[in-house]
Amino acid sequence: MERKRFIWISGRAISNMPLDSSFGGKDTMDDVAVPPPVSGTYPVPESDIAARVQALESILLEKGLLSSDAIDKVVETYEKDIGPMLGAKVVARTWTNPAFRARLLENAVAACKELGIGGAQGEHLVAIENTDKVHNVIVCTLCSCYPWTVLGLPPNWYKYPQYRSRIVIEPRKMLKEDFGLDIPDGKEIRVWDSSSELRYFVIPERPLGTENLTEEELASIVTREAMIGVAEVRKP
Ligand SMILES: [Co+2]
């Protein structure tokens, strides 16, 4: 698979690029070896990854490059303080405050700062909005770049090769088959390739019938999956 092709065009909606014949002249991956769906297990067993992490951690500690306190602090922060509830807050604000929405689309870093959201890896955050004509979905085709500051740590499937390759090639089919999200044919789907320099998150559409909800109530219905673009927000 021609991975480089995606790296070069990172920063634009890659689904808008014309498909070339990178799959041996075939249009989709259906005709090549079909990868297992996202719900399948990662090719490497989790115990192997845990062992690798353990080995890395102990060598970094041994060499004095890292303290165990620092590791604990990062883990704790991502468990307790940083997660999709922050992105949900941002989304709810865009639904209730058009001026904020405009500022967010113009400069997500500055707008998130207004809500006290920012920090490491948040320097190059970009918000993209779903509309009645366009549905957006994010991926990192190279590895697992993700908007940590607003969504926390990524779900495991986001890092799977199956998701990273297939969502680019046949987003409509994959959204339907793997996530149960049926995007009408008339609606364009744009796939955004994140990188360490540019991390996208999706502003989902506000569901109908939520006019009477408060901003806080609205935030409570916004899911991580909706901000990745593999789900829609539903009325409670
Ligand atoms: Co990445």
Residues whose N, C-alpha, C, O or C-beta is under 5 A from the ligand:
A	BS01	CO	C140 L142 C143 S144 C145 S194
